[in-house]
């Protein structure tokens, strides 16, 4: 396609080299912009090729064909699910449509401490993205979102994060929750608990696992106490371990572990799981 380039064009109307049209003015001896076949054919074929390229047949009685093509053009679709229920597929997919599913397990709760000890941070939930097809249009697929692990009471363990899963045509795909942070009344050194794993059913599909970033090691003594941070994955923020000046922090977002307590603090909660579905239709 090209802009009008006849001798009567309005030069640089829309910027340098971006010519346009103008009305004529006999009094000022200004000629109206004239068309030529090259420009008209260029515009015609740009529009016609777009309609036909998407499978349409030109219809002289339909002045909304180009609009219809743009409206119906394929686009990236995105759904985030944060509570258990169903993933409902739309009507405009086929069994050949490829979905990218991301599963994030719930983050583990931080362990608590007592006296001069420090609790472990909760582990991050398992997290994986995989490609799958074979889903039917207008169909509900059961989804379970893993809950957040609770922080432990003084000296006690935190709770493990819950498993996030989706069942597709009888196969369960899942990401386990993060391990519970260990509480203690004796340990002066602690570390972040382990990340949740993913189901073997995913290993047969194109997939990528998100590896957690472990928090620092906690340390406690009569002089100082710093609890262990929770595990982190890029769907939220891990809870910070407690210290002499502040309580352990809860995880934010999805799939991260809660901070471990220090001194006589409780552990903090992890964050819940998540499912994300993406597809083009």
C-alpha angles and dihedrals in degrees: 000000000000140000121257110285106176120132090257095054121130098249117229093350092153098028137303109335092001102114125185146176131283138185120249124249116198093190091058093036092241115151119221114245110270125216124228131199095250093058095043092049091048092055092043094052095045089058097038094047091052092053094044093042089063092050099266127140116223112252119192090202095055116076093175100064096106091048090050092053093051092046093050097043115127116262140179112268124203131191126177118195119196102168133050117268132086140324104222115205118217126244096248099068130091132205087264093061110114117222126199106213122191119194123192121184122215118273119249122249119250121255121245131234141210134201111349095341135108131220127227121255117246117260123251118253120255110268129193141156120208140171121238137165135183096082116143125230119256092015133134118226116195116246129190118193115206115239126233117265113245121238116252125253119246108310092357137112123263123237125265119248118252128252120259115210147162126202115216120182092335097314120112117216114190149171115205124226123256120270120265118262112248118244120212146184094188112032117101093183126048140168139201116282122243130282122250119256131228131242123271089236089074094055091074092059133068101273147153126210122213110224117213126240107230121225123242122278113270121231132194135187139140089274102046141001128194120176123218121266120238124254116274135214125171096264097076145343126285121237116254121238118253124253140182091286104040144025124254112278128238120237118256129215117004138332101001129127127248122244122263121244127248129210104349098341130131119240119252131244124264122226126259129258130262143205123207124187124191129180142152119238 
